[in-house]
């Protein structure tokens, strides 16, 4: 292949499957803590791509077949996920799981299917497809990712679902080779899991570029609209901390309880949010025992994470602010 042939071939490649979110013929990773909404979000995105529907109401997609290879979820869980999004369109998500049998990433049949249809394929979860490979061994992980990259060369766009570390929910688990081989990575954060009201899709630096982050609302928006909703991004760490204390510890709590219990941000951000709230009187502190409380007045009762329906001024402004690849 000459350099001219290489350039000509690339000019025919669609640059994205979901604009500003999932680049084509590449590997994108969603990772996070247990029950943070990773599989639910992947199901929603696949249903949108299969039916040519904008993701979050604003991100254009390149319609194509979708395939969900699922070794993680039960049949009941999967049925529940798909039930939420059945109103998006008639084109189905195709599944292979433990009941039907799941092809290996280097399966000749899977490669032939991918060459013919150029689908969007989810592997859920990464560790379940490793078989005997050591997830902490860089060499073994590199060999596994070579199989996924071969699929990308055959025309596939890959999403892998993975877990975060137990110590830090914003870091992916296992070998650094994972980050070295994915083009995009997003940490799926939910401070109120498993309720999944607020979800943040936090972009991480990876090989391809720095993608955009998204503040989302899952439930009850999914129940009402059959879709994830974009949230008003004006809610700050301070807002989140105050709301969490109000809901979990109406009689007050310690900084240590905030560090341990508040999800969706690192400890340094949690403590900074408490400090800032104390400084402006949105929280009070008993200096004798260190108990932090939310004053009975002086805090907003309205929900700053209000769902913005597609087409509203808020989502239009967000769409203009997003940066293309």
Secondary structure, 3 states (H helix, E strand, C coil): CCHHHHHHHHHCCCCEEECCCEECCCEEEEEECCCCCHHHHHHHHHHHHHHCCCECCCECECCCCEEEEECCCCHHHHHHHHHHCHHHCCCCCEEEECCCCCCCCCCHHHHHHHHHHCCEEEEECHHHHCCCCCCCCHHHHHHHHHHHHHHHHCCCEEEEEEEECCCCCCCECCCCHHHHHCCEEEEEECCCCCCCCEEEEEEEECCCCECCCEEEECCCHHHHHCCCEEECCCCCHHHHHHHHHHHHCCCCECHHHHHHHCCCCCHHHHHHHHHHHHHCCCCEEECCCCEEECCCCCCCCCCCCCEECCCCHHHHHHHHHCCCC
